[in-house]
Amino acid sequence: MAAPVVKTRDEIQTEVFEWLNTTRYASTSLAPLAGGSANFIYKATLTSPLEDGSIEVVVKHGESYMAVAPANKISISRCNIEAECFKTLANFSTIKAIESHGSQADGKLCAIVRTPRLYHYDDSKHTQIMEYLARSANLKSWIYSHLNSNTSLELKPQCHALGKAIGEFVAAFHNNTDAKLRQTLKGNSQMQGLKHMINYDWMLDRVAQFPDIFEDAKGTFTEVKDMALRELENERHLKVTHGDLCPGNILITDAPLQELSSAKTPVIITDWEQAQLGSPSLDHGEMLGELFAFYLYKNFDTCLWIARGYVEGLGELDEEQKWRNALQIGVHLLAFGPIAGWVAEDERGQKEKERVVKISKDLVVNAWEKKTEWFKDGDGKVFGFLIWRGG
């Protein structure tokens, strides 16, 4: 296969701008937005507002290579896949309201979880036009800014409600049976393989990185990897999954939680290009794994509040699903935790990594062996609510 023609960023921006001006979305300016590794993302200021009053939109353009690393080819079908997800989920949302009467948090949080509005998609140009959320931040950055270790306990109900709303949305789209969407996602085998590799191969990479900790766990890790491969063999049992469900791919208004309490707060699930047919646990493991990482590395109780709400939002799960979710959280913490920049790269940071890696290894091993005792005391107690209510 011939290598794709690589254009400069200026060339791509010019082409996108010229194309925009042949459409209803003609613009006076087109400015690059930060974020994103696979695609070229811009904010366009329109010459005339849309019917909903919007004067600014996001323009997302894909090429057959990664925007940040043009030498790395990537399937252009990802653009169609994301657009199909937006179309299918366009009229779907979950709403969760919570009354609070604390002195610092009077009012009502009403979180509305949904996908971004897709105004237009041009298949031939691999370009989407979607809503722009002014004054927004991704949930990971927002947690650092507004839900750190000094957050008042009075905000616990709002944090729980936020997590529950996200969990309910995720549980609902996992059960989406739209035949066209499933057929579209069936073709995303490249992302399916990538998802497996960065979870289970990277988990096994930690054996060499921390040999003293993992001396007795390599066999279990290999069994977990083999199990995850077998899951992919029966397509009928696979669900519609996001493929990269994490706080970094969720947008929320960049303001303190107290300031969001009096209005409907949009919570936008973005970046669906890795959507695929897969195990729901991979979405849950990534989302909850990141929340547990905040707690384990940063001591943010707020993220446990969100995590508990998320798990409640998933509804009643059978025992196998509970254990599978707990297992996948451990896999995520091992695969990504030591390389995600949670701590400084110094002696103290290395000790923190080793502490969390040890807990994460124990989580994988005890979830794999379904040892309830570990989840009742010590380091395992914090994960107890994954297995039983009230844990």
C-alpha positions, 0 to 999 in steps of 0.5 A: 500500500502506498504511503499517504501523502502528508500535507503540512498543517498550514495546507490542511487548515487552508483546505478546510477553511476553503471548503467551509466557505462553500457550505452553510458553515462559511466562516470568518476565521478558523483557529486550531484547538489544543488537544487531540492526537489523531485529528486536526481540530479547529474552532470556526467563527461563522459568518452568520449564526445557526438556527440555534444561535451558535456563531462558533463551531468545532471543525474536526478533520481526519487524514489517513495518518495521525495529526501529531505523528504523520509517519503513523498511518491510521484508518480513515474509517475512524471519521465515519465511525465517530459520525455514525455514533453521533447520529445514532446517539443524537437524541439520547441523554441522561439527566440526574438532579440532586438537591443539596442543602449544605451551607456551601452547596445550596441548590440543585445540580442537574447533570445532562450527559450526552454526545456533542451535537453533530451539525454536518459530516462530509464523508468525502472530506472526512470532516465533521462540524459540531457544537463548540462548548465555550468555557469548558474543560475536560473532566480530568482537568476540571477535577484537578481545578475544582475537586481536589483534596481540599473539597468540602464533604458537603459536595459529596451528593453532587459528585455522586450525582455526576458519576451516576448520570455518566454511569447511566448514560454509559450503561444505556449506550452499551445496550444499544442494538442499532443494527447499522451502528453495530455493522459500522463498529464491526469494521473497526477491528484496528482499534479493537486490536489496539485496545487489547494491546495497550491494556494487556500487553502493557500490563505484562510489560510491568513485570519487567519494570517491577520484577520484585513486585510481579514475581508471582503474578506473571502467570495470572496476567497471562491468563487474564490476557488470554481471557480477554482475547477469547471475549472477542471471539463471540461477536454476539456477546460484544456490546457497543463500546466507546473505546476510550472512555475516560475523564479526559474525553468528557467535557464540562463547564469550567467552573466550581461545582457550587457555581453549576448547582443552579443550572442544567450542566451539560456533560459531553462525551466526546472522541468516539473514533475508537468506538468498537464492539467489545466488552463493556468492562474495558470502558468501565475499567478505563473510566473507573481506573482513572478515578481510582488513580486520582484517589491512590496517587492524589488522595482525592476522595472526590473521585471515589464519590464520583466512582460510587455514583458511576457504579450505581448508575450502571444498575444491577450487574451480575456477579461475573460482570462485577468481578470483570469490572474490578479486574479491568480496573486493576489492568488499567491501573497497571497498564497506564498508571506508571506511565501517566505522569501521576507522580514526579520522576524522582525517588519519592515518585518511584516509591509512590508508583511501587505502592500503587502498582502493588495495590493494583497487582493485588486487585488483578489477582484477587479479582481474577480469583474472586477472593472476597476477603481481600475486598473487605480489609486493608488496601482492598477495602476501597474497592469493595463497593465494586463487588457489593452495595455498601462495600 
